[in-house]
């Protein structure tokens, strides 16, 4: 399984942000801009909490398994692989969502917030969504790090390493 790359996430964020900013600008020229849902940062924060809790749980179970504690519950490799895939998928979607709401938020900031309290609220929701999406990405990287297999001893001979 390939590791999650920060450059890919940053690229998705930038492309989605630029497209979203241009779309918001065009949409606003033809009428009213759709609002940023209040639930967006909440849902992203819940996903970040689930990813972080999964990572902490797996880390504790893997540590107990490594230390050979009596009664330690092991981690099924398939469960760890599924958790990593969930984290990677969540990070990719979070990068897109952060770019989308970041672009809308940037447009709203550039358009001015002085006269319109509704647009000010929308900008706050967009910023909170970007922040929550960053938390999802951080939790996904943490989960991936927790589920990484230790390096093989044969790595020095050029065979590489195994990863979950």
C-alpha positions as CSV (number, residue, x, y, z in Angstrom):
1,X,0.0,0.0,0.0
2,X,1.4,3.4,-0.9
3,X,1.8,6.1,1.6
4,X,-0.2,9.3,1.5
5,X,1.7,12.1,0.0
6,X,1.5,15.7,1.3
7,X,2.2,17.1,-2.2
8,X,-0.9,15.3,-3.6
9,X,-3.1,16.7,-0.9
10,X,-1.6,20.2,-1.3
11,X,-2.2,20.0,-5.1
12,X,-5.8,18.9,-4.6
13,X,-6.3,21.7,-2.1
14,X,-4.9,24.4,-4.5
15,X,-6.8,23.1,-7.6
16,X,-10.1,22.8,-5.7
17,X,-9.5,26.2,-4.1
18,X,-8.9,28.0,-7.4
19,X,-11.8,26.3,-9.2
20,X,-14.1,27.0,-6.2
21,X,-13.0,30.7,-6.0
22,X,-13.6,31.1,-9.8
23,X,-17.0,29.3,-9.5
24,X,-18.0,31.5,-6.5
25,X,-17.1,34.6,-8.4
26,X,-19.1,33.5,-11.5
27,X,-22.0,32.3,-9.4
28,X,-22.1,35.6,-7.5
29,X,-22.1,37.6,-10.7
30,X,-25.3,35.8,-11.8
31,X,-27.2,35.8,-8.5
32,X,-26.8,34.7,-5.0
33,X,-23.9,32.5,-3.9
34,X,-24.9,29.2,-2.3
35,X,-24.3,29.2,1.5
36,X,-21.7,27.2,3.3
37,X,-23.5,24.7,5.5
38,X,-23.2,25.0,9.2
39,X,-22.8,21.2,9.4
40,X,-19.7,21.1,7.2
41,X,-17.1,21.8,10.0
42,X,-19.0,19.7,12.4
43,X,-19.0,16.6,10.1
44,X,-15.3,17.1,9.3
45,X,-14.5,17.4,13.0
46,X,-16.3,14.2,13.8
47,X,-14.3,12.4,11.1
48,X,-11.1,13.8,12.5
49,X,-12.1,12.6,16.0
50,X,-12.9,9.1,14.7
51,X,-9.6,8.9,12.9
52,X,-7.7,10.1,15.9
53,X,-9.5,7.7,18.2
54,X,-8.9,4.8,15.9
55,X,-5.2,5.7,15.7
56,X,-4.9,5.9,19.5
57,X,-6.7,2.6,20.0
58,X,-4.6,0.8,17.4
59,X,-1.4,2.3,18.9
60,X,-2.3,1.1,22.4
61,X,-3.1,-2.4,21.1
62,X,0.0,-2.6,19.0
63,X,2.2,-1.4,21.9
64,X,0.6,-4.0,24.2
65,X,1.1,-6.7,21.5
66,X,4.8,-5.7,21.1
67,X,5.4,-5.8,24.8
68,X,3.7,-9.2,25.0
69,X,1.5,-8.1,27.8
70,X,-0.7,-10.9,29.2
71,X,-4.2,-10.7,27.8
72,X,-3.2,-8.2,25.1
73,X,-5.6,-8.1,22.3
74,X,-3.8,-8.2,19.0
75,X,-4.5,-6.2,15.9
76,X,-5.7,-8.0,12.8
77,X,-3.7,-6.9,9.8
78,X,-6.8,-6.5,7.7
79,X,-8.3,-4.2,10.3
80,X,-5.2,-2.0,10.3
81,X,-5.2,-1.9,6.5
82,X,-8.8,-0.9,6.4
83,X,-8.2,1.8,8.9
84,X,-5.3,3.2,6.8
85,X,-7.5,3.1,3.7
86,X,-10.3,4.9,5.5
87,X,-7.7,7.5,6.7
88,X,-6.3,8.0,3.2
89,X,-9.7,8.3,1.6
90,X,-10.8,10.8,4.3
91,X,-7.6,12.9,3.8
92,X,-8.2,13.1,0.1
93,X,-11.8,14.1,0.5
94,X,-10.8,16.6,3.2
95,X,-8.2,18.2,0.9
96,X,-10.9,18.7,-1.7
97,X,-13.4,20.0,0.7
98,X,-10.9,22.3,2.3
99,X,-10.0,23.7,-1.1
100,X,-13.6,24.2,-2.0
101,X,-14.5,26.0,1.2
102,X,-11.2,27.8,1.2
103,X,-11.9,29.2,-2.3
104,X,-15.4,30.3,-1.3
105,X,-14.0,31.9,1.9
106,X,-11.3,33.7,-0.1
107,X,-13.9,35.0,-2.5
108,X,-16.1,36.2,0.4
109,X,-13.1,37.9,2.1
110,X,-12.1,39.7,-1.1
111,X,-15.7,40.7,-1.8
112,X,-15.9,42.5,1.5
113,X,-17.8,41.6,4.7
114,X,-18.6,45.1,6.1
115,X,-22.2,45.4,5.0
116,X,-23.4,41.9,5.1
117,X,-23.4,39.9,8.3
118,X,-24.7,36.8,6.5
119,X,-21.5,36.8,4.3
120,X,-19.4,37.2,7.5
121,X,-21.0,34.1,9.0
122,X,-20.4,32.2,5.7
123,X,-16.8,33.2,5.8
124,X,-16.5,31.9,9.4
125,X,-18.2,28.6,8.5
126,X,-15.8,28.3,5.5
127,X,-12.8,29.0,7.7
128,X,-13.9,26.5,10.3
129,X,-14.5,23.9,7.6
130,X,-10.9,24.4,6.3
131,X,-9.5,24.1,9.8
132,X,-11.6,20.9,10.5
133,X,-10.4,19.5,7.1
134,X,-6.8,20.1,8.2
135,X,-7.5,18.2,11.4
136,X,-8.8,15.3,9.3
137,X,-5.5,15.3,7.3
138,X,-3.4,15.4,10.4
139,X,-5.4,12.6,12.0
140,X,-5.0,10.5,8.8
141,X,-1.3,11.0,8.7
142,X,-1.1,10.0,12.4
143,X,-3.2,6.9,11.7
144,X,-1.0,5.9,8.8
145,X,2.1,6.4,11.0
146,X,0.7,4.2,13.7
147,X,-0.2,1.4,11.3
148,X,3.2,1.4,9.6
149,X,5.1,-1.9,10.0
150,X,8.5,-1.8,11.5
151,X,11.4,-1.8,9.0
152,X,12.7,-5.2,7.9
153,X,16.1,-6.3,8.9
154,X,16.8,-7.2,5.2
155,X,16.4,-3.5,4.2
156,X,20.2,-3.1,4.2
157,X,20.5,-5.8,1.7
158,X,18.2,-3.9,-0.7
159,X,14.9,-5.8,-0.4
160,X,13.0,-2.9,0.9
161,X,10.5,-2.7,3.7
162,X,6.9,-3.9,4.3
163,X,4.2,-1.5,5.1
164,X,0.6,-1.9,6.2
